[in-house]
């Protein structure tokens, strides 16, 4: 038994001496890689697209029910639904599809914006984002991730982390929510709006008193949202 104790003491001493001999054994390293993003999306170009030098862009983020690899699902709600029914918009509309069992990732959405900007006549000062439910959360998060890229966001029945708002209090925001929403409580939008005001922002919140989780149908089909979005221009945070 004594011999075992002695052996352990010697091993401990040896290890201690080894650490003492090299107080900082960390090595500096650098990662250089390219992140591959694969994303399907619907793209709408105005009928007189070629007649203008540049166009505002609206990115629409769908909810969790439209995830997968069937782009027809993206036409279930919002601008893609209206475009499929024949509505014309005065801006480019991109509607990406989130993969199954995933959520919107800002770095992937930014990669999509980068790619589109190199291919189409997009006014870089007039890029707006809107989304419903999961897409509402995605809109808030993208604003936090890249606050100087966007002209405005319009999150519908979404929410986020209130600390995100510190980085985009300068950004025009118009949020929408149903007062009777049990899927995503109204408080999730309210707390984001309140936080923006605390940081000097001037966001708007429209509450539908009788609406449940579906506060997007009235917003996308009957509100003055599109006119408001067209009037927004990017203003970078100082």
Beta strands, then each sheet from edge to edge (+ up, - down):
strand 1: 41-44
strand 2: 55-61
strand 3: 92-96
strand 4: 122-132
strand 5: 152-156
strand 6: 172-178
strand 7: 204-208
sheet 1: 1+ 3- 2- 4- 5- 6- 7-
end
